[in-house]
Amino acid sequence: MQTPTATVSKVTISLPPNLLEFADRQAQQLRISRSEIISRALAQAKAAEEERLAAEGYRFYSQEASEFAEASARAFAEVLNHAG
């Protein structure tokens, strides 16, 4: 959501009539501007994308850490077997 001190840029966009009508209804219901409705929708899409990328990264690194732990455990067991 925008803060009063946020820097904004004006843009011109084209929307299908059904999306424009939806944006206008939402803006009227929430008593905010059409621009704010569109800004919030984009902010939500951005947050969802960032969350998806973070989850993908966590899955990758957890798999990598798991593989490292397994390899380390095997190496440690081998060292213990040779020491004993």
PDB file of N, CA, C and O in Angstrom, chain B, residues numbered from 101:
ATOM      1  N   MET B 101       0.832  -1.183   0.000  1.00  0.00           N
ATOM      2  CA  MET B 101       0.000   0.000   0.000  1.00  0.00           C
ATOM      3  C   MET B 101       0.877   1.248   0.000  1.00  0.00           C
ATOM      4  O   MET B 101       1.987   1.249   0.532  1.00  0.00           O
ATOM      5  N   GLN B 102       0.376   2.259  -0.581  1.00  0.00           N
ATOM      6  CA  GLN B 102       1.119   3.503  -0.685  1.00  0.00           C
ATOM      7  C   GLN B 102       1.125   4.252   0.634  1.00  0.00           C
ATOM      8  O   GLN B 102       0.154   4.241   1.391  1.00  0.00           O
ATOM      9  N   THR B 103       2.243   4.896   0.879  1.00  0.00           N
ATOM     10  CA  THR B 103       2.324   5.803   2.011  1.00  0.00           C
ATOM     11  C   THR B 103       2.317   7.214   1.447  1.00  0.00           C
ATOM     12  O   THR B 103       2.649   7.406   0.277  1.00  0.00           O
ATOM     13  N   PRO B 104       1.952   8.189   2.238  1.00  0.00           N
ATOM     14  CA  PRO B 104       1.890   9.561   1.733  1.00  0.00           C
ATOM     15  C   PRO B 104       3.206  10.062   1.162  1.00  0.00           C
ATOM     16  O   PRO B 104       3.198  10.923   0.282  1.00  0.00           O
ATOM     17  N   THR B 105       4.340   9.546   1.639  1.00  0.00           N
ATOM     18  CA  THR B 105       5.638  10.015   1.165  1.00  0.00           C
ATOM     19  C   THR B 105       6.202   9.142   0.047  1.00  0.00           C
ATOM     20  O   THR B 105       7.313   9.393  -0.419  1.00  0.00           O
ATOM     21  N   ALA B 106       5.461   8.123  -0.393  1.00  0.00           N
ATOM     22  CA  ALA B 106       5.963   7.236  -1.435  1.00  0.00           C
ATOM     23  C   ALA B 106       6.071   7.984  -2.759  1.00  0.00           C
ATOM     24  O   ALA B 106       5.222   8.810  -3.095  1.00  0.00           O
ATOM     25  N   THR B 107       7.128   7.679  -3.497  1.00  0.00           N
ATOM     26  CA  THR B 107       7.290   8.230  -4.831  1.00  0.00           C
ATOM     27  C   THR B 107       6.478   7.377  -5.786  1.00  0.00           C
ATOM     28  O   THR B 107       6.563   6.150  -5.753  1.00  0.00           O
ATOM     29  N   VAL B 108       5.703   8.012  -6.626  1.00  0.00           N
ATOM     30  CA  VAL B 108       4.885   7.282  -7.590  1.00  0.00           C
ATOM     31  C   VAL B 108       5.142   7.827  -8.981  1.00  0.00           C
ATOM     32  O   VAL B 108       5.581   8.965  -9.146  1.00  0.00           O
ATOM     33  N   SER B 109       4.865   7.010  -9.968  1.00  0.00           N
ATOM     34  CA  SER B 109       4.972   7.420 -11.364  1.00  0.00           C
ATOM     35  C   SER B 109       3.623   7.239 -12.022  1.00  0.00           C
ATOM     36  O   SER B 109       2.916   6.267 -11.756  1.00  0.00           O
ATOM     37  N   LYS B 110       3.275   8.156 -12.862  1.00  0.00           N
ATOM     38  CA  LYS B 110       2.022   8.037 -13.615  1.00  0.00           C
ATOM     39  C   LYS B 110       2.267   7.173 -14.841  1.00  0.00           C
ATOM     40  O   LYS B 110       3.278   7.313 -15.528  1.00  0.00           O
ATOM     41  N   VAL B 111       1.322   6.275 -15.102  1.00  0.00           N
ATOM     42  CA  VAL B 111       1.391   5.418 -16.282  1.00  0.00           C
ATOM     43  C   VAL B 111       0.010   5.367 -16.928  1.00  0.00           C
ATOM     44  O   VAL B 111      -1.006   5.639 -16.290  1.00  0.00           O
ATOM     45  N   THR B 112       0.003   5.019 -18.180  1.00  0.00           N
ATOM     46  CA  THR B 112      -1.252   4.809 -18.884  1.00  0.00           C
ATOM     47  C   THR B 112      -1.331   3.326 -19.196  1.00  0.00           C
ATOM     48  O   THR B 112      -0.399   2.756 -19.763  1.00  0.00           O
ATOM     49  N   ILE B 113      -2.440   2.701 -18.828  1.00  0.00           N
ATOM     50  CA  ILE B 113      -2.604   1.282 -19.108  1.00  0.00           C
ATOM     51  C   ILE B 113      -3.916   1.056 -19.850  1.00  0.00           C
ATOM     52  O   ILE B 113      -4.825   1.885 -19.809  1.00  0.00           O
ATOM     53  N   SER B 114      -3.988  -0.062 -20.517  1.00  0.00           N
ATOM     54  CA  SER B 114      -5.215  -0.458 -21.202  1.00  0.00           C
ATOM     55  C   SER B 114      -5.742  -1.711 -20.529  1.00  0.00           C
ATOM     56  O   SER B 114      -4.996  -2.664 -20.301  1.00  0.00           O
ATOM     57  N   LEU B 115      -7.020  -1.709 -20.215  1.00  0.00           N
ATOM     58  CA  LEU B 115      -7.651  -2.845 -19.552  1.00  0.00           C
ATOM     59  C   LEU B 115      -8.898  -3.255 -20.309  1.00  0.00           C
ATOM     60  O   LEU B 115      -9.575  -2.415 -20.902  1.00  0.00           O
ATOM     61  N   PRO B 116      -9.202  -4.546 -20.291  1.00  0.00           N
ATOM     62  CA  PRO B 116     -10.481  -4.975 -20.858  1.00  0.00           C
ATOM     63  C   PRO B 116     -11.618  -4.364 -20.023  1.00  0.00           C
ATOM     64  O   PRO B 116     -11.447  -4.123 -18.827  1.00  0.00           O
ATOM     65  N   PRO B 117     -12.754  -4.118 -20.638  1.00  0.00           N
ATOM     66  CA  PRO B 117     -13.870  -3.481 -19.916  1.00  0.00           C
ATOM     67  C   PRO B 117     -14.264  -4.191 -18.624  1.00  0.00           C
ATOM     68  O   PRO B 117     -14.578  -3.532 -17.633  1.00  0.00           O
ATOM     69  N   ASN B 118     -14.254  -5.530 -18.620  1.00  0.00           N
ATOM     70  CA  ASN B 118     -14.661  -6.231 -17.404  1.00  0.00           C
ATOM     71  C   ASN B 118     -13.694  -5.997 -16.246  1.00  0.00           C
ATOM     72  O   ASN B 118     -14.123  -5.926 -15.094  1.00  0.00           O
ATOM     73  N   LEU B 119     -12.396  -5.874 -16.531  1.00  0.00           N
ATOM     74  CA  LEU B 119     -11.438  -5.600 -15.452  1.00  0.00           C
ATOM     75  C   LEU B 119     -11.539  -4.155 -14.973  1.00  0.00           C
ATOM     76  O   LEU B 119     -11.393  -3.878 -13.783  1.00  0.00           O
ATOM     77  N   LEU B 120     -11.787  -3.250 -15.892  1.00  0.00           N
ATOM     78  CA  LEU B 120     -11.960  -1.855 -15.509  1.00  0.00           C
ATOM     79  C   LEU B 120     -13.190  -1.695 -14.618  1.00  0.00           C
ATOM     80  O   LEU B 120     -13.144  -0.991 -13.608  1.00  0.00           O
ATOM     81  N   GLU B 121     -14.275  -2.339 -14.988  1.00  0.00           N
ATOM     82  CA  GLU B 121     -15.497  -2.283 -14.179  1.00  0.00           C
ATOM     83  C   GLU B 121     -15.254  -2.892 -12.799  1.00  0.00           C
ATOM     84  O   GLU B 121     -15.711  -2.358 -11.788  1.00  0.00           O
ATOM     85  N   PHE B 122     -14.542  -4.000 -12.765  1.00  0.00           N
ATOM     86  CA  PHE B 122     -14.231  -4.632 -11.485  1.00  0.00           C
ATOM     87  C   PHE B 122     -13.387  -3.706 -10.615  1.00  0.00           C
ATOM     88  O   PHE B 122     -13.666  -3.537  -9.428  1.00  0.00           O
ATOM     89  N   ALA B 123     -12.352  -3.105 -11.209  1.00  0.00           N
ATOM     90  CA  ALA B 123     -11.491  -2.182 -10.457  1.00  0.00           C
ATOM     91  C   ALA B 123     -12.297  -1.010  -9.920  1.00  0.00           C
ATOM     92  O   ALA B 123     -12.110  -0.597  -8.776  1.00  0.00           O
ATOM     93  N   ASP B 124     -13.185  -0.478 -10.733  1.00  0.00           N
ATOM     94  CA  ASP B 124     -14.002   0.650 -10.292  1.00  0.00           C
ATOM     95  C   ASP B 124     -14.947   0.256  -9.157  1.00  0.00           C
ATOM     96  O   ASP B 124     -15.133   1.018  -8.208  1.00  0.00           O
ATOM     97  N   ARG B 125     -15.545  -0.938  -9.256  1.00  0.00           N
ATOM     98  CA  ARG B 125     -16.434  -1.405  -8.166  1.00  0.00           C
ATOM     99  C   ARG B 125     -15.656  -1.582  -6.865  1.00  0.00           C
ATOM    100  O   ARG B 125     -16.109  -1.177  -5.794  1.00  0.00           O
ATOM    101  N   GLN B 126     -14.482  -2.191  -6.978  1.00  0.00           N
ATOM    102  CA  GLN B 126     -13.662  -2.399  -5.782  1.00  0.00           C
ATOM    103  C   GLN B 126     -13.233  -1.066  -5.174  1.00  0.00           C
ATOM    104  O   GLN B 126     -13.274  -0.886  -3.957  1.00  0.00           O
ATOM    105  N   ALA B 127     -12.829  -0.150  -6.020  1.00  0.00           N
ATOM    106  CA  ALA B 127     -12.407   1.167  -5.537  1.00  0.00           C
ATOM    107  C   ALA B 127     -13.551   1.869  -4.832  1.00  0.00           C
ATOM    108  O   ALA B 127     -13.361   2.483  -3.782  1.00  0.00           O
ATOM    109  N   GLN B 128     -14.738   1.778  -5.411  1.00  0.00           N
ATOM    110  CA  GLN B 128     -15.898   2.422  -4.796  1.00  0.00           C
ATOM    111  C   GLN B 128     -16.234   1.776  -3.454  1.00  0.00           C
ATOM    112  O   GLN B 128     -16.506   2.474  -2.477  1.00  0.00           O
ATOM    113  N   GLN B 129     -16.216   0.453  -3.407  1.00  0.00           N
ATOM    114  CA  GLN B 129     -16.530  -0.252  -2.161  1.00  0.00           C
ATOM    115  C   GLN B 129     -15.528   0.073  -1.057  1.00  0.00           C
ATOM    116  O   GLN B 129     -15.904   0.245   0.103  1.00  0.00           O
ATOM    117  N   LEU B 130     -14.264   0.156  -1.423  1.00  0.00           N
ATOM    118  CA  LEU B 130     -13.209   0.417  -0.431  1.00  0.00           C
ATOM    119  C   LEU B 130     -12.934   1.901  -0.224  1.00  0.00           C
ATOM    120  O   LEU B 130     -12.142   2.289   0.636  1.00  0.00           O
ATOM    121  N   ARG B 131     -13.608   2.728  -1.035  1.00  0.00           N
ATOM    122  CA  ARG B 131     -13.434   4.185  -0.970  1.00  0.00           C
ATOM    123  C   ARG B 131     -11.978   4.612  -1.160  1.00  0.00           C
ATOM    124  O   ARG B 131     -11.436   5.442  -0.430  1.00  0.00           O
ATOM    125  N   ILE B 132     -11.379   3.999  -2.180  1.00  0.00           N
ATOM    126  CA  ILE B 132     -10.015   4.373  -2.564  1.00  0.00           C
ATOM    127  C   ILE B 132     -10.011   4.582  -4.078  1.00  0.00           C
ATOM    128  O   ILE B 132     -11.005   4.310  -4.752  1.00  0.00           O
ATOM    129  N   SER B 133      -8.913   5.055  -4.592  1.00  0.00           N
ATOM    130  CA  SER B 133      -8.836   5.351  -6.026  1.00  0.00           C
ATOM    131  C   SER B 133      -8.632   4.078  -6.850  1.00  0.00           C
ATOM    132  O   SER B 133      -8.192   3.046  -6.343  1.00  0.00           O
ATOM    133  N   ARG B 134      -8.961   4.188  -8.113  1.00  0.00           N
ATOM    134  CA  ARG B 134      -8.708   3.092  -9.057  1.00  0.00           C
ATOM    135  C   ARG B 134      -7.204   2.785  -9.071  1.00  0.00           C
ATOM    136  O   ARG B 134      -6.806   1.620  -9.116  1.00  0.00           O
ATOM    137  N   SER B 135      -6.387   3.815  -9.033  1.00  0.00           N
ATOM    138  CA  SER B 135      -4.937   3.614  -9.028  1.00  0.00           C
ATOM    139  C   SER B 135      -4.495   2.792  -7.831  1.00  0.00           C
ATOM    140  O   SER B 135      -3.625   1.928  -7.948  1.00  0.00           O
ATOM    141  N   GLU B 136      -5.096   3.061  -6.680  1.00  0.00           N
ATOM    142  CA  GLU B 136      -4.729   2.309  -5.467  1.00  0.00           C
ATOM    143  C   GLU B 136      -5.144   0.848  -5.596  1.00  0.00           C
ATOM    144  O   GLU B 136      -4.417  -0.043  -5.157  1.00  0.00           O
ATOM    145  N   ILE B 137      -6.312   0.594  -6.197  1.00  0.00           N
ATOM    146  CA  ILE B 137      -6.755  -0.792  -6.416  1.00  0.00           C
ATOM    147  C   ILE B 137      -5.738  -1.531  -7.281  1.00  0.00           C
ATOM    148  O   ILE B 137      -5.334  -2.647  -6.955  1.00  0.00           O
ATOM    149  N   ILE B 138      -5.330  -0.914  -8.373  1.00  0.00           N
ATOM    150  CA  ILE B 138      -4.373  -1.547  -9.282  1.00  0.00           C
ATOM    151  C   ILE B 138      -3.025  -1.704  -8.599  1.00  0.00           C
ATOM    152  O   ILE B 138      -2.365  -2.730  -8.763  1.00  0.00           O
ATOM    153  N   SER B 139      -2.608  -0.700  -7.835  1.00  0.00           N
ATOM    154  CA  SER B 139      -1.351  -0.765  -7.113  1.00  0.00           C
ATOM    155  C   SER B 139      -1.366  -1.916  -6.100  1.00  0.00           C
ATOM    156  O   SER B 139      -0.384  -2.648  -5.978  1.00  0.00           O
ATOM    157  N   ARG B 140      -2.468  -2.073  -5.382  1.00  0.00           N
ATOM    158  CA  ARG B 140      -2.579  -3.170  -4.408  1.00  0.00           C
ATOM    159  C   ARG B 140      -2.544  -4.529  -5.103  1.00  0.00           C
ATOM    160  O   ARG B 140      -1.911  -5.462  -4.609  1.00  0.00           O
ATOM    161  N   ALA B 141      -3.217  -4.643  -6.242  1.00  0.00           N
ATOM    162  CA  ALA B 141      -3.220  -5.909  -6.977  1.00  0.00           C
ATOM    163  C   ALA B 141      -1.807  -6.277  -7.425  1.00  0.00           C
ATOM    164  O   ALA B 141      -1.398  -7.433  -7.316  1.00  0.00           O
ATOM    165  N   LEU B 142      -1.068  -5.297  -7.927  1.00  0.00           N
ATOM    166  CA  LEU B 142       0.308  -5.561  -8.343  1.00  0.00           C
ATOM    167  C   LEU B 142       1.205  -5.879  -7.147  1.00  0.00           C
ATOM    168  O   LEU B 142       2.086  -6.733  -7.244  1.00  0.00           O
ATOM    169  N   ALA B 143       0.988  -5.203  -6.027  1.00  0.00           N
ATOM    170  CA  ALA B 143       1.772  -5.482  -4.822  1.00  0.00           C
ATOM    171  C   ALA B 143       1.514  -6.909  -4.340  1.00  0.00           C
ATOM    172  O   ALA B 143       2.440  -7.597  -3.912  1.00  0.00           O
ATOM    173  N   GLN B 144       0.258  -7.355  -4.410  1.00  0.00           N
ATOM    174  CA  GLN B 144      -0.063  -8.729  -4.014  1.00  0.00           C
ATOM    175  C   GLN B 144       0.589  -9.731  -4.960  1.00  0.00           C
ATOM    176  O   GLN B 144       1.110 -10.753  -4.512  1.00  0.00           O
ATOM    177  N   ALA B 145       0.567  -9.453  -6.253  1.00  0.00           N
ATOM    178  CA  ALA B 145       1.200 -10.339  -7.232  1.00  0.00           C
ATOM    179  C   ALA B 145       2.707 -10.405  -6.999  1.00  0.00           C
ATOM    180  O   ALA B 145       3.314 -11.471  -7.095  1.00  0.00           O
ATOM    181  N   LYS B 146       3.299  -9.261  -6.693  1.00  0.00           N
ATOM    182  CA  LYS B 146       4.741  -9.209  -6.418  1.00  0.00           C
ATOM    183  C   LYS B 146       5.078 -10.011  -5.167  1.00  0.00           C
ATOM    184  O   LYS B 146       6.042 -10.777  -5.164  1.00  0.00           O
ATOM    185  N   ALA B 147       4.301  -9.843  -4.113  1.00  0.00           N
ATOM    186  CA  ALA B 147       4.536 -10.588  -2.867  1.00  0.00           C
ATOM    187  C   ALA B 147       4.393 -12.090  -3.094  1.00  0.00           C
ATOM    188  O   ALA B 147       5.180 -12.877  -2.568  1.00  0.00           O
ATOM    189  N   ALA B 148       3.392 -12.489  -3.875  1.00  0.00           N
ATOM    190  CA  ALA B 148       3.192 -13.913  -4.169  1.00  0.00           C
ATOM    191  C   ALA B 148       4.378 -14.470  -4.945  1.00  0.00           C
ATOM    192  O   ALA B 148       4.822 -15.587  -4.677  1.00  0.00           O
ATOM    193  N   GLU B 149       4.894 -13.707  -5.901  1.00  0.00           N
ATOM    194  CA  GLU B 149       6.054 -14.142  -6.673  1.00  0.00           C
ATOM    195  C   GLU B 149       7.290 -14.263  -5.793  1.00  0.00           C
ATOM    196  O   GLU B 149       8.049 -15.224  -5.914  1.00  0.00           O
ATOM    197  N   GLU B 150       7.494 -13.293  -4.909  1.00  0.00           N
ATOM    198  CA  GLU B 150       8.641 -13.347  -4.000  1.00  0.00           C
ATOM    199  C   GLU B 150       8.526 -14.542  -3.056  1.00  0.00           C
ATOM    200  O   GLU B 150       9.523 -15.201  -2.760  1.00  0.00           O
ATOM    201  N   GLU B 151       7.321 -14.818  -2.588  1.00  0.00           N
ATOM    202  CA  GLU B 151       7.094 -15.967  -1.710  1.00  0.00           C
ATOM    203  C   GLU B 151       7.362 -17.276  -2.469  1.00  0.00           C
ATOM    204  O   GLU B 151       7.971 -18.198  -1.926  1.00  0.00           O
ATOM    205  N   ARG B 152       6.905 -17.351  -3.725  1.00  0.00           N
ATOM    206  CA  ARG B 152       7.141 -18.546  -4.532  1.00  0.00           C
ATOM    207  C   ARG B 152       8.633 -18.766  -4.755  1.00  0.00           C
ATOM    208  O   ARG B 152       9.119 -19.892  -4.650  1.00  0.00           O
ATOM    209  N   LEU B 153       9.361 -17.695  -5.063  1.00  0.00           N
ATOM    210  CA  LEU B 153      10.801 -17.809  -5.284  1.00  0.00           C
ATOM    211  C   LEU B 153      11.531 -18.196  -4.001  1.00  0.00           C
ATOM    212  O   LEU B 153      12.472 -18.990  -4.038  1.00  0.00           O
ATOM    213  N   ALA B 154      11.107 -17.643  -2.875  1.00  0.00           N
ATOM    214  CA  ALA B 154      11.735 -17.996  -1.600  1.00  0.00           C
ATOM    215  C   ALA B 154      11.503 -19.466  -1.282  1.00  0.00           C
ATOM    216  O   ALA B 154      12.427 -20.161  -0.860  1.00  0.00           O
ATOM    217  N   ALA B 155      10.287 -19.943  -1.479  1.00  0.00           N
ATOM    218  CA  ALA B 155       9.979 -21.351  -1.209  1.00  0.00           C
ATOM    219  C   ALA B 155      10.808 -22.254  -2.117  1.00  0.00           C
ATOM    220  O   ALA B 155      11.313 -23.287  -1.678  1.00  0.00           O
ATOM    221  N   GLU B 156      10.945 -21.867  -3.376  1.00  0.00           N
ATOM    222  CA  GLU B 156      11.757 -22.639  -4.317  1.00  0.00           C
ATOM    223  C   GLU B 156      13.207 -22.682  -3.841  1.00  0.00           C
ATOM    224  O   GLU B 156      13.846 -23.733  -3.896  1.00  0.00           O
ATOM    225  N   GLY B 157      13.723 -21.563  -3.380  1.00  0.00           N
ATOM    226  CA  GLY B 157      15.089 -21.509  -2.856  1.00  0.00           C
ATOM    227  C   GLY B 157      15.265 -22.359  -1.619  1.00  0.00           C
ATOM    228  O   GLY B 157      16.265 -23.064  -1.486  1.00  0.00           O
ATOM    229  N   TYR B 158      14.300 -22.303  -0.707  1.00  0.00           N
ATOM    230  CA  TYR B 158      14.375 -23.122   0.514  1.00  0.00           C
ATOM    231  C   TYR B 158      14.377 -24.603   0.158  1.00  0.00           C
ATOM    232  O   TYR B 158      15.134 -25.380   0.739  1.00  0.00           O
ATOM    233  N   ARG B 159      13.523 -25.004  -0.807  1.00  0.00           N
ATOM    234  CA  ARG B 159      13.488 -26.415  -1.211  1.00  0.00           C
ATOM    235  C   ARG B 159      14.836 -26.836  -1.793  1.00  0.00           C
ATOM    236  O   ARG B 159      15.337 -27.917  -1.484  1.00  0.00           O
ATOM    237  N   PHE B 160      15.419 -25.991  -2.629  1.00  0.00           N
ATOM    238  CA  PHE B 160      16.708 -26.310  -3.240  1.00  0.00           C
ATOM    239  C   PHE B 160      17.786 -26.465  -2.172  1.00  0.00           C
ATOM    240  O   PHE B 160      18.512 -27.459  -2.161  1.00  0.00           O
ATOM    241  N   TYR B 161      17.894 -25.485  -1.275  1.00  0.00           N
ATOM    242  CA  TYR B 161      18.962 -25.532  -0.280  1.00  0.00           C
ATOM    243  C   TYR B 161      18.724 -26.600   0.778  1.00  0.00           C
ATOM    244  O   TYR B 161      19.689 -27.132   1.327  1.00  0.00           O
ATOM    245  N   SER B 162      17.481 -26.929   1.082  1.00  0.00           N
ATOM    246  CA  SER B 162      17.233 -27.998   2.048  1.00  0.00           C
ATOM    247  C   SER B 162      17.646 -29.338   1.450  1.00  0.00           C
ATOM    248  O   SER B 162      18.188 -30.192   2.151  1.00  0.00           O
ATOM    249  N   GLN B 163      17.390 -29.527   0.143  1.00  0.00           N
ATOM    250  CA  GLN B 163      17.821 -30.753  -0.533  1.00  0.00           C
ATOM    251  C   GLN B 163      19.341 -30.828  -0.550  1.00  0.00           C
ATOM    252  O   GLN B 163      19.922 -31.881  -0.287  1.00  0.00           O
ATOM    253  N   GLU B 164      19.979 -29.705  -0.861  1.00  0.00           N
ATOM    254  CA  GLU B 164      21.439 -29.668  -0.898  1.00  0.00           C
ATOM    255  C   GLU B 164      22.016 -29.958   0.486  1.00  0.00           C
ATOM    256  O   GLU B 164      22.982 -30.711   0.605  1.00  0.00           O
ATOM    257  N   ALA B 165      21.442 -29.377   1.517  1.00  0.00           N
ATOM    258  CA  ALA B 165      21.917 -29.606   2.888  1.00  0.00           C
ATOM    259  C   ALA B 165      21.712 -31.061   3.297  1.00  0.00           C
ATOM    260  O   ALA B 165      22.563 -31.647   3.964  1.00  0.00           O
ATOM    261  N   SER B 166      20.584 -31.642   2.897  1.00  0.00           N
ATOM    262  CA  SER B 166      20.307 -33.040   3.212  1.00  0.00           C
ATOM    263  C   SER B 166      21.337 -33.957   2.560  1.00  0.00           C
ATOM    264  O   SER B 166      21.848 -34.879   3.195  1.00  0.00           O
ATOM    265  N   GLU B 167      21.636 -33.697   1.295  1.00  0.00           N
ATOM    266  CA  GLU B 167      22.635 -34.502   0.591  1.00  0.00           C
ATOM    267  C   GLU B 167      24.010 -34.354   1.241  1.00  0.00           C
ATOM    268  O   GLU B 167      24.741 -35.338   1.354  1.00  0.00           O
ATOM    269  N   PHE B 168      24.371 -33.160   1.665  1.00  0.00           N
ATOM    270  CA  PHE B 168      25.654 -32.928   2.328  1.00  0.00           C
ATOM    271  C   PHE B 168      25.697 -33.675   3.661  1.00  0.00           C
ATOM    272  O   PHE B 168      26.712 -34.282   4.002  1.00  0.00           O
ATOM    273  N   ALA B 169      24.596 -33.630   4.412  1.00  0.00           N
ATOM    274  CA  ALA B 169      24.552 -34.313   5.706  1.00  0.00           C
ATOM    275  C   ALA B 169      24.712 -35.822   5.534  1.00  0.00           C
ATOM    276  O   ALA B 169      25.423 -36.465   6.306  1.00  0.00           O
ATOM    277  N   GLU B 170      24.055 -36.383   4.530  1.00  0.00           N
ATOM    278  CA  GLU B 170      24.185 -37.819   4.274  1.00  0.00           C
ATOM    279  C   GLU B 170      25.624 -38.183   3.906  1.00  0.00           C
ATOM    280  O   GLU B 170      26.164 -39.166   4.413  1.00  0.00           O
ATOM    281  N   ALA B 171      26.239 -37.402   3.034  1.00  0.00           N
ATOM    282  CA  ALA B 171      27.621 -37.674   2.627  1.00  0.00           C
ATOM    283  C   ALA B 171      28.562 -37.523   3.818  1.00  0.00           C
ATOM    284  O   ALA B 171      29.488 -38.319   3.981  1.00  0.00           O
ATOM    285  N   SER B 172      28.335 -36.518   4.642  1.00  0.00           N
ATOM    286  CA  SER B 172      29.179 -36.298   5.813  1.00  0.00           C
ATOM    287  C   SER B 172      29.035 -37.438   6.810  1.00  0.00           C
ATOM    288  O   SER B 172      30.024 -37.876   7.397  1.00  0.00           O
ATOM    289  N   ALA B 173      27.811 -37.922   7.007  1.00  0.00           N
ATOM    290  CA  ALA B 173      27.579 -39.019   7.942  1.00  0.00           C
ATOM    291  C   ALA B 173      28.297 -40.279   7.469  1.00  0.00           C
ATOM    292  O   ALA B 173      28.888 -40.993   8.279  1.00  0.00           O
ATOM    293  N   ARG B 174      28.252 -40.559   6.173  1.00  0.00           N
ATOM    294  CA  ARG B 174      28.952 -41.736   5.645  1.00  0.00           C
ATOM    295  C   ARG B 174      30.460 -41.596   5.846  1.00  0.00           C
ATOM    296  O   ARG B 174      31.123 -42.551   6.251  1.00  0.00           O
ATOM    297  N   ALA B 175      30.999 -40.420   5.567  1.00  0.00           N
ATOM    298  CA  ALA B 175      32.438 -40.194   5.723  1.00  0.00           C
ATOM    299  C   ALA B 175      32.844 -40.310   7.187  1.00  0.00           C
ATOM    300  O   ALA B 175      33.887 -40.887   7.496  1.00  0.00           O
ATOM    301  N   PHE B 176      32.035 -39.771   8.085  1.00  0.00           N
ATOM    302  CA  PHE B 176      32.333 -39.833   9.507  1.00  0.00           C
ATOM    303  C   PHE B 176      32.295 -41.278   9.997  1.00  0.00           C
ATOM    304  O   PHE B 176      33.146 -41.690  10.785  1.00  0.00           O
ATOM    305  N   ALA B 177      31.308 -42.047   9.532  1.00  0.00           N
ATOM    306  CA  ALA B 177      31.200 -43.460   9.913  1.00  0.00           C
ATOM    307  C   ALA B 177      32.416 -44.224   9.424  1.00  0.00           C
ATOM    308  O   ALA B 177      32.928 -45.094  10.128  1.00  0.00           O
ATOM    309  N   GLU B 178      32.879 -43.910   8.233  1.00  0.00           N
ATOM    310  CA  GLU B 178      34.062 -44.590   7.693  1.00  0.00           C
ATOM    311  C   GLU B 178      35.281 -44.267   8.519  1.00  0.00           C
ATOM    312  O   GLU B 178      36.088 -45.157   8.783  1.00  0.00           O
ATOM    313  N   VAL B 179      35.446 -43.029   8.936  1.00  0.00           N
ATOM    314  CA  VAL B 179      36.573 -42.628   9.776  1.00  0.00           C
ATOM    315  C   VAL B 179      36.512 -43.379  11.104  1.00  0.00           C
ATOM    316  O   VAL B 179      37.534 -43.875  11.578  1.00  0.00           O
ATOM    317  N   LEU B 180      35.339 -43.467  11.704  1.00  0.00           N
ATOM    318  CA  LEU B 180      35.185 -44.180  12.972  1.00  0.00           C
ATOM    319  C   LEU B 180      35.498 -45.654  12.825  1.00  0.00           C
ATOM    320  O   LEU B 180      36.109 -46.238  13.719  1.00  0.00           O
ATOM    321  N   ASN B 181      35.104 -46.265  11.739  1.00  0.00           N
ATOM    322  CA  ASN B 181      35.372 -47.684  11.495  1.00  0.00           C
ATOM    323  C   ASN B 181      36.863 -47.943  11.348  1.00  0.00           C
ATOM    324  O   ASN B 181      37.363 -48.964  11.819  1.00  0.00           O
ATOM    325  N   HIS B 182      37.574 -47.034  10.703  1.00  0.00           N
ATOM    326  CA  HIS B 182      39.016 -47.209  10.505  1.00  0.00           C
ATOM    327  C   HIS B 182      39.810 -46.890  11.778  1.00  0.00           C
ATOM    328  O   HIS B 182      40.907 -47.412  11.972  1.00  0.00           O
ATOM    329  N   ALA B 183      39.261 -46.043  12.632  1.00  0.00           N
ATOM    330  CA  ALA B 183      39.949 -45.647  13.862  1.00  0.00           C
ATOM    331  C   ALA B 183      39.809 -46.734  14.925  1.00  0.00           C
ATOM    332  O   ALA B 183      40.658 -46.848  15.809  1.00  0.00           O
ATOM    333  N   GLY B 184      38.755 -47.522  14.846  1.00  0.00           N
ATOM    334  CA  GLY B 184      38.468 -48.501  15.888  1.00  0.00           C
ATOM    335  C   GLY B 184      39.010 -49.814  15.626  1.00  0.00           C
ATOM    336  O   GLY B 184      38.835 -50.727  16.432  1.00  0.00           O
TER     337      GLY B 184
END
